[in-house]
Amino acid sequence: MPFKIRPATPRDEEAVAALLQSSYGTLLADAYDPDVLERALPLLTRPRPGLLASGRYHIAEFAGLGPAGCGGWSLEAPDQPDTPVELATGHLRHFATHPDAVRQGIGASLLERCVAEAKAAGVQRLQCVSTRQAVPFYAALGLRVVGPVPCQLAPDITLAGVSMVLDLRETS
């Protein structure tokens, strides 16, 4: 079934939250301790208003069925939105695919869109902090593992992540 990708807007906040909840709640269940994941999900599934309004965050939709995937990129690091940025580096942000829509090219199409936009903006490198279970997805699309990184979501909630990078100067 064909899907279309469009830029997200602030009006998509509720739909993106539902997609993130469905995706992360299901797809991360085997990768993380259930207690940690239960406490982390409310923080992980909260859409970022600035990202939704940026024009750099996208939604993939099947006709009439609502969002099946989402993801985007920014020049700002996810955990430091107000710090000066280096134009050469961008950050992949908040990717998710609905559990019923995995392995249909949605995530790859969203990532390809982000790579093309970032290259057009002069970005030379994209970084991301992947969840454990998403490492194979990102690796299949050319990102390389830098190493483990703790994601401090709240003072008492840390989720194990994996730092990954894609050198855009090496992609066609």
N, C-alpha and C positions, 0 to 999 in steps of 0.2 A: 504494500500500500504506500503510495507516495506521500511525502510530507513536505511542508514548506517551512523555511526558516525566516523569522522576522525579528526586528529589534524589539526588545521588551520595553515597556513603559511603566511608570509608577502604578498605573491601573492594573497591571498584572500581578501585583504583590500577593494577593490571596491565592491565585492559581499557582504561582511559583512556590509559595509556602507549602501548598498541598502536594505539589510534585516533589519537592525536596523531602518532605515527610515520608511520602510513599517510597521514594527511591532509597534514601539513607536508612530508613527504618527497616527495610527489607534487605537491601543489598549489603549493608554493613554488619548484619546480624552475626554472620559467621566469622567476622574478622576482629571483633572486639568483645570484651567482657560485657555481658548483658547489663550489669549495674552501671558501668561507666557509660555505655551507649544510651541507656535510658535517661541519665542525667545530662548527657551531651546533646541529645536530639533537639531539645527546645532552642539551644543556641545555634546548632548547625543548620537548622531549617528556617531560620529567620532571614528573609530576603533583605538585602542591603539596598536601602532606598537610593543612595547615590549611584550604585551600580545599575539599578533598574532605569535610572534617568540618564545614564551616560551615553546611550547609543552604542555601547560596546558590549552589551549583554543581550543574548538572543534566546528565543524560544523556538523550538521545533514543534510543529503541530500537524496532526493528521486532520484532514478536512472534517469539521464538525465534531471532533472528539477532544479538543482541548490540548494542552501541552503534553508532549511525550518526552521532551528533553529540554534542557536549558544549560547555558554556560556562557562565559564571556571572558573579558580581559580588561586590565587597567594598567596605567602607568604607576599607580600607587600600590604599595604592598598592602595585602589584606589587613595586616595587624598594625599598620602605621599610616592611616589615611591622610594625615596632615603633615607628613614629612616631605622635604624636597625630594624630587625624583630624578633619576638618571634616565634620560630619554632612551638610551641604548637598551634598557631593561624593562620588560613588561611582565605582568603577572596573570596567569590563567586563574579564573575565579569561578567558584560555585557551580561546577559542572554536575549534572545529574541526568539520569535517564529513568523513565518510569519502568518498574520491573517487568511489565508486560511488553515493553518495547525494546529491550536490550537486544543487541546483535542484529540490528536492522539498519545500521549505518548512521544513526542519529548522532551519537557522540562524536564519531569521526567527522561528520559533516559540520557539526558545530565547531569542532577544533580547527578544521580546515578554514572555516570562515574567520575565526579569530586570528589564525596565523597570517592569512592574507591581509586583514585589516592592520595588524601590528606591523607587518613588513611595509605596508603603504605609509604608515606613520613614522617610519624610520627606526623602528625597534629592531635591535640586532639579536636579542636573546629573550626568550620567554621562560619564566620560572613558575613552578607550582609546588604546592604542598599537597601531595596525593594521600588519600586514605590507603591503607594496606591493600585492600581488594582492587583498587583502581590502578595500581602500578602496571600490571600487564597491558591494560588499555592504553595508557600513556606511552609505554615502551614500544608498543606495536606501531605507534604513530610518530616515533622518532625521538621521544624524550629519553634522556639517560638519567639513571639514579645518581644523585649526589651523595645521599646518605639519610639515615634516620633523623627525624627532628620531632621534638615534643611540641604539641599544639596545646598551649595553655588557654583553654576556653573560659575558665573562671578560676578563682583561687584554689578551688578543690576539684577541678575537672581538667585532666590532661588526657588528650587523645594522641596515640602514637601516629605520627605521620611520616611521610617519606618525601624529602626534598628532591625535585626533579628539574631538569633544564633542557631546553631546546635551543640550539644555536641556529638562528634564522639565516645566518650567512652561509650555512651548509645545506639549506633546503632549496629545492627548485621552485 
